[in-house]
Amino acid sequence: MKTEGVNLDIDIYKEIKIDSCPFCGGTGVLEEENGNGWYIICADCGSQTATFDFKKAEDRVEAAETAARIWNMGKVSKMGAGE
């Protein structure tokens, strides 16, 4: 499906490059939250980005790309024990 030059059929999980965790070097995992936002979390230490919301289907890919860009820049939160 295409909407004004936006390809809604891309496989977000395959097309978006996610670097290793800036804290521990673990694997960054792209997660969709409730079908209306994306964030990236480290599978090893739990560090993560903020959630980037989208309201329309055509904004879904852009939100995922934004989460990846922020993660890849190292703008990641690391929670301490018990937080």
Phi and psi in degrees as GROMACS dihedral restraints (atoms count N, CA, C in turn):
[ dihedral_restraints ]
;  ai    aj    ak    al  type     phi  dphi    fc
    3     4     5     6     1  -124.4    20    10
    4     5     6     7     1   141.9    20    10
    6     7     8     9     1  -132.6    20    10
    7     8     9    10     1   108.5    20    10
    9    10    11    12     1    44.7    20    10
   10    11    12    13     1    54.8    20    10
   12    13    14    15     1    82.8    20    10
   13    14    15    16     1     1.0    20    10
   15    16    17    18     1  -101.6    20    10
   16    17    18    19     1   123.8    20    10
   18    19    20    21     1   -89.2    20    10
   19    20    21    22     1   111.1    20    10
   21    22    23    24     1   -87.2    20    10
   22    23    24    25     1    -4.7    20    10
   24    25    26    27     1   -97.6    20    10
   25    26    27    28     1     2.6    20    10
   27    28    29    30     1   -67.2    20    10
   28    29    30    31     1   151.6    20    10
   30    31    32    33     1   -87.3    20    10
   31    32    33    34     1    97.0    20    10
   33    34    35    36     1   -53.9    20    10
   34    35    36    37     1   -41.0    20    10
   36    37    38    39     1   -67.5    20    10
   37    38    39    40     1   -24.0    20    10
   39    40    41    42     1   -96.5    20    10
   40    41    42    43     1   -29.6    20    10
   42    43    44    45     1   -87.4    20    10
   43    44    45    46     1   -24.3    20    10
   45    46    47    48     1   -97.5    20    10
   46    47    48    49     1   125.6    20    10
   48    49    50    51     1   -82.6    20    10
   49    50    51    52     1   128.9    20    10
   51    52    53    54     1  -123.6    20    10
   52    53    54    55     1   120.7    20    10
   54    55    56    57     1   -74.0    20    10
   55    56    57    58     1   170.4    20    10
   57    58    59    60     1   -66.6    20    10
   58    59    60    61     1   161.1    20    10
   60    61    62    63     1   -59.0    20    10
   61    62    63    64     1   132.3    20    10
   63    64    65    66     1   -70.8    20    10
   64    65    66    67     1   -15.2    20    10
   66    67    68    69     1   -92.5    20    10
   67    68    69    70     1   -50.1    20    10
   69    70    71    72     1  -119.6    20    10
   70    71    72    73     1    -7.3    20    10
   72    73    74    75     1    81.5    20    10
   73    74    75    76     1     6.0    20    10
   75    76    77    78     1   -71.4    20    10
   76    77    78    79     1  -178.3    20    10
   78    79    80    81     1   -83.7    20    10
   79    80    81    82     1   125.2    20    10
   81    82    83    84     1   -82.8    20    10
   82    83    84    85     1   132.2    20    10
   84    85    86    87     1  -119.6    20    10
   85    86    87    88     1   124.5    20    10
   87    88    89    90     1   -78.3    20    10
   88    89    90    91     1   124.9    20    10
   90    91    92    93     1  -124.9    20    10
   91    92    93    94     1   137.7    20    10
   93    94    95    96     1   -96.5    20    10
   94    95    96    97     1   132.5    20    10
   96    97    98    99     1  -105.9    20    10
   97    98    99   100     1   111.5    20    10
   99   100   101   102     1    54.5    20    10
  100   101   102   103     1    25.6    20    10
  102   103   104   105     1    69.1    20    10
  103   104   105   106     1    15.9    20    10
  105   106   107   108     1  -141.3    20    10
  106   107   108   109     1    14.8    20    10
  108   109   110   111     1  -169.2    20    10
  109   110   111   112     1   161.1    20    10
  111   112   113   114     1  -128.1    20    10
  112   113   114   115     1   145.7    20    10
  114   115   116   117     1  -147.0    20    10
  115   116   117   118     1   167.1    20    10
  117   118   119   120     1  -122.3    20    10
  118   119   120   121     1   135.6    20    10
  120   121   122   123     1  -129.1    20    10
  121   122   123   124     1   145.3    20    10
  123   124   125   126     1   -79.9    20    10
  124   125   126   127     1   127.9    20    10
  126   127   128   129     1   -69.2    20    10
  127   128   129   130     1   -16.8    20    10
  129   130   131   132     1   -98.7    20    10
  130   131   132   133     1   -53.0    20    10
  132   133   134   135     1  -107.4    20    10
  133   134   135   136     1    -9.1    20    10
  135   136   137   138     1    84.8    20    10
  136   137   138   139     1     2.3    20    10
  138   139   140   141     1   -59.9    20    10
  139   140   141   142     1   150.0    20    10
  141   142   143   144     1  -156.2    20    10
  142   143   144   145     1   164.6    20    10
  144   145   146   147     1   -86.9    20    10
  145   146   147   148     1   173.8    20    10
  147   148   149   150     1   -68.2    20    10
  148   149   150   151     1   167.7    20    10
  150   151   152   153     1   -90.8    20    10
  151   152   153   154     1   133.3    20    10
  153   154   155   156     1  -106.8    20    10
  154   155   156   157     1   108.7    20    10
  156   157   158   159     1   -80.3    20    10
  157   158   159   160     1   156.6    20    10
  159   160   161   162     1  -141.3    20    10
  160   161   162   163     1   148.0    20    10
  162   163   164   165     1  -107.3    20    10
  163   164   165   166     1   -31.5    20    10
  165   166   167   168     1  -114.2    20    10
  166   167   168   169     1   149.3    20    10
  168   169   170   171     1   -55.9    20    10
  169   170   171   172     1   -35.9    20    10
  171   172   173   174     1   -70.6    20    10
  172   173   174   175     1   -12.9    20    10
  174   175   176   177     1   -96.5    20    10
  175   176   177   178     1    -3.7    20    10
  177   178   179   180     1   -61.4    20    10
  178   179   180   181     1   -48.3    20    10
  180   181   182   183     1   -65.1    20    10
  181   182   183   184     1   -43.2    20    10
  183   184   185   186     1   -60.4    20    10
  184   185   186   187     1   -40.8    20    10
  186   187   188   189     1   -63.8    20    10
  187   188   189   190     1   -41.9    20    10
  189   190   191   192     1   -64.9    20    10
  190   191   192   193     1   -41.4    20    10
  192   193   194   195     1   -64.9    20    10
  193   194   195   196     1   -37.0    20    10
  195   196   197   198     1   -64.7    20    10
  196   197   198   199     1   -44.9    20    10
  198   199   200   201     1   -58.2    20    10
  199   200   201   202     1   -43.7    20    10
  201   202   203   204     1   -65.9    20    10
  202   203   204   205     1   -42.0    20    10
  204   205   206   207     1   -61.8    20    10
  205   206   207   208     1   -44.0    20    10
  207   208   209   210     1   -64.6    20    10
  208   209   210   211     1   -45.1    20    10
  210   211   212   213     1   -58.7    20    10
  211   212   213   214     1   -48.8    20    10
  213   214   215   216     1   -65.7    20    10
  214   215   216   217     1   -22.4    20    10
  216   217   218   219     1   -82.1    20    10
  217   218   219   220     1   -11.8    20    10
  219   220   221   222     1    89.6    20    10
  220   221   222   223     1    12.0    20    10
  222   223   224   225     1   -86.3    20    10
  223   224   225   226     1    78.6    20    10
  225   226   227   228     1  -129.3    20    10
  226   227   228   229     1   142.7    20    10
  228   229   230   231     1   -97.0    20    10
  229   230   231   232     1   136.6    20    10
  231   232   233   234     1  -118.0    20    10
  232   233   234   235     1   118.8    20    10
  234   235   236   237     1   -85.5    20    10
  235   236   237   238     1   141.2    20    10
  237   238   239   240     1   -82.4    20    10
  238   239   240   241     1   174.5    20    10
  240   241   242   243     1   -58.7    20    10
  241   242   243   244     1   131.8    20    10
  243   244   245   246     1    81.3    20    10
  244   245   246   247     1     4.3    20    10
